[in-house]
Amino acid sequence: MRRAVLLSGVLLFPLLVGGCVPHAEISGAPCDCPDGYVCCETLMVCVKVGAQCPLEYPSSSASPCTANSLCDRTEACWIWTEDGGLQGPSECRRRCPQEYPCSQGEVCDLVPTNASPQEDPELLRLCIPES
């Protein structure tokens, strides 16, 4: 009996662990790329093997948000708090660390994110509108 319980635990463990791993989008993620993807040298992003490299970096989604966790993993929420209230555009903007370029019409700038307080902001470099 004890052996059967141990054996069933060993067989269920991979299923439990596999169920906890999130499935993240790889295309468009910064290089180094996993198997099945290659680094597109023009933009330093991952693309599927055989896919063409994009000519420009993708635009920010500008999806509504109130926290970084509500944005795609390549974006962060451009929002902060002031006097206890949410301030700012409240939209997901593409991260632009190091030398990653922004798409046309966007510039890379250091901005407050993740509804952090204005007095002690959580700053990230994001692609924001030029205007």
Buried (B, 14 or more C-beta within 10 A) or exposed (E): EEEEEEEEEEEEEEEEEEEEEEEEEBBBBBBEBEEEBBBBEEBBBBBEEEEEEBEEBBBBBBBEBEBBEBBBEBBBBBBBBEEEEEEBBBBBBBBBEEEBBBBEEBEBBEBBBBBBEEEEBBEBBBBBBEE
